[in-house]
């Protein structure tokens, strides 16, 4: 097999699956290449180190997730309904993953934050940028709801940060307890954080 973009994609896909299942630190380059079905030389043709691969995995995962968040949060409809849809899609994705592999994998960004944020500066900075982008996307929705008089918050940015933190924390609990039922209270807690009107219909 030649050194093609197909080999790079196989390495990225294998690394993402293994990181989601087992974390980053326990993985070796040889194991990743074996799972990808590519020779070890191909790895170093595309990536100068395992850290470089981890950064590429984060970028690819965020590109996909950012597209999903954009689709949901910038869709038509009331802002709070769009925010609720984001939570519902997150839960549905975790549930599908659990049905596929038997466990709730959690959030790759949250998992790697806990595992690596005090070990590698490059990965820490990349994760910071990703979470900052998530907060910014949610902040726009909160601001829109505030302009419509649907929520009352002192600072839309801080409210958005609290929402993202709550979502991340509940997903972490879902992984810990291996059940998506930990997300059941997410929407009610979000409404409380936003001092929102209580009657907000389900998005789905």
C-alpha positions in Angstrom: 0.0 0.0 0.0 1.4 3.4 -1.0 1.7 6.4 1.2 -1.7 7.9 0.3 -4.3 10.0 2.0 -6.3 6.8 2.4 -3.6 5.5 4.8 -3.7 8.7 6.7 -7.5 8.5 7.1 -7.2 4.9 8.2 -4.7 5.9 10.9 -6.9 8.7 12.1 -10.0 6.6 12.2 -8.3 3.8 14.1 -6.7 6.3 16.5 -10.0 7.9 17.2 -11.8 4.6 17.9 -9.0 3.4 20.2 -8.7 6.7 22.1 -12.5 6.7 22.7 -12.3 3.1 24.0 -9.1 3.2 26.0 -7.7 6.7 26.2 -4.5 8.1 24.8 -1.7 7.2 27.2 -2.0 3.4 27.0 -1.9 3.4 23.2 1.3 2.7 21.2 2.0 3.5 17.6 2.3 -0.2 16.7 -1.1 -0.9 18.1 -2.6 2.0 16.2 -1.0 0.9 12.9 -2.2 -2.7 13.4 -5.8 -1.5 13.9 -5.5 0.7 10.9 -4.0 -2.0 8.8 -1.0 0.1 7.7 2.8 -0.4 8.1 4.5 1.6 10.9 6.5 3.6 8.3 3.2 5.1 7.1 2.5 6.5 10.5 5.7 8.5 10.6 5.2 9.6 7.0 2.0 11.4 8.1 2.7 12.2 11.8 5.9 13.1 13.4 4.8 11.8 16.8 1.8 10.3 18.7 1.1 13.8 20.0 0.8 15.1 16.5 -1.7 12.3 15.7 -3.7 13.2 18.8 -3.9 16.8 17.7 -5.1 15.7 14.2 -7.7 13.4 15.8 -9.0 16.3 17.9 -9.2 18.6 14.9 -11.1 16.0 12.8 -13.5 15.2 15.6 -14.1 18.9 16.3 -14.7 19.5 12.6 -17.5 16.9 12.6 -18.9 18.0 15.9 -18.8 21.7 15.0 -20.8 20.9 11.9 -23.4 19.1 14.0 -23.6 22.0 16.5 -23.9 24.6 13.7 -26.7 22.6 12.1 -28.7 22.4 15.3 -27.9 25.8 16.9 -28.3 27.8 13.7 -31.5 26.0 12.6 -34.9 27.7 12.3 -37.0 27.8 15.4 -36.9 29.3 18.9 -33.5 29.6 20.5 -34.3 27.5 23.5 -35.8 24.7 21.4 -32.5 24.6 19.4 -30.5 24.4 22.6 -32.7 21.6 23.8 -32.2 19.8 20.5 -28.4 20.0 21.0 -28.9 18.1 24.3 -31.2 15.6 22.8 -28.8 14.8 19.9 -25.9 14.5 22.4 -27.9 11.9 24.4 -28.9 10.1 21.2 -25.3 9.9 20.1 -24.1 8.5 23.4 -27.0 6.0 23.4 -26.1 4.8 19.9 -22.5 4.4 20.9 -23.4 2.4 24.0 -25.6 0.1 21.8 -22.7 -0.4 19.4 -19.9 -1.1 21.8 -21.6 -1.8 25.2 -20.3 1.2 27.0 -20.9 5.0 27.1 -17.7 6.4 25.7 -18.3 10.0 26.9 -16.9 13.0 25.2 -13.5 12.7 23.6 -12.7 16.3 24.5 -13.6 15.9 28.1 -11.8 12.5 28.4 -8.6 14.0 27.0 -8.9 17.1 29.1 -8.9 14.9 32.2 -6.1 12.7 30.9 -3.7 15.0 29.3 -4.3 18.7 30.1 -1.5 18.8 32.6 0.9 16.6 30.5 1.1 18.2 27.1 0.7 21.9 26.4 -0.2 21.6 22.7 -3.1 19.3 23.5 -4.2 21.5 26.4 -4.2 24.6 24.2 -6.2 22.8 21.4 -8.8 21.6 23.9 -9.1 25.2 25.3 -9.8 26.5 21.8 -12.4 23.8 21.2 -14.3 24.5 24.4 -14.1 28.3 23.9 -15.7 27.7 20.5 -18.4 25.7 22.0 -19.1 28.4 24.6 -19.2 31.0 21.8 -21.8 29.0 19.8 -24.0 28.5 22.9 -23.6 32.2 23.9 -25.1 33.3 20.6 -28.2 31.2 21.3 -28.5 32.5 24.9 -28.1 36.1 23.7 -30.9 35.5 21.2 -33.2 34.1 23.9 -32.3 37.0 26.1 -33.2 39.5 23.4 -36.6 37.8 23.1 -37.2 38.0 26.8 -37.2 34.3 27.3 -34.2 34.1 29.7 -32.7 36.4 32.3 -29.0 36.3 32.8 -26.4 38.8 34.0 -23.8 37.7 31.4 -24.7 35.6 28.4 -21.1 34.4 28.0 -20.8 33.1 31.6 -24.2 31.5 31.3 -23.1 29.7 28.1 -19.9 28.6 29.9 -22.0 27.1 32.7 -24.3 25.3 30.2 -21.3 23.8 28.4 -19.7 22.8 31.7 -22.9 21.2 32.8 -23.3 19.3 29.6 -19.7 18.1 29.8 -20.1 17.1 33.4 -23.3 15.1 32.9 -21.7 13.3 29.9 -18.7 12.4 32.2 -21.2 11.0 34.7 -22.9 9.0 31.9 -19.5 7.5 31.1 -18.7 6.8 34.8 -22.0 5.1 35.5 -22.4 3.7 31.9 -25.9 5.0 31.5 -27.4 8.0 29.6 -30.0 8.4 32.3 -27.6 10.9 34.0 -28.6 13.3 31.3 -32.3 13.3 32.3 -32.0 16.4 34.4 -29.9 18.3 32.0 -32.6 20.4 30.4 -34.3 21.4 33.7 -31.0 22.5 35.1 -30.3 24.5 32.0 -33.6 26.3 32.3 -32.7 27.1 36.0 -29.3 28.4 35.0 -30.9 30.7 32.5 -33.9 31.8 34.6 -36.0 30.8 31.7 -39.7 30.6 31.3 -40.7 27.0 32.3 -42.9 26.1 29.3 -40.5 25.2 26.6 -41.7 22.3 24.3 -39.5 19.4 23.4 -37.5 20.0 20.2 -38.0 16.5 18.8 
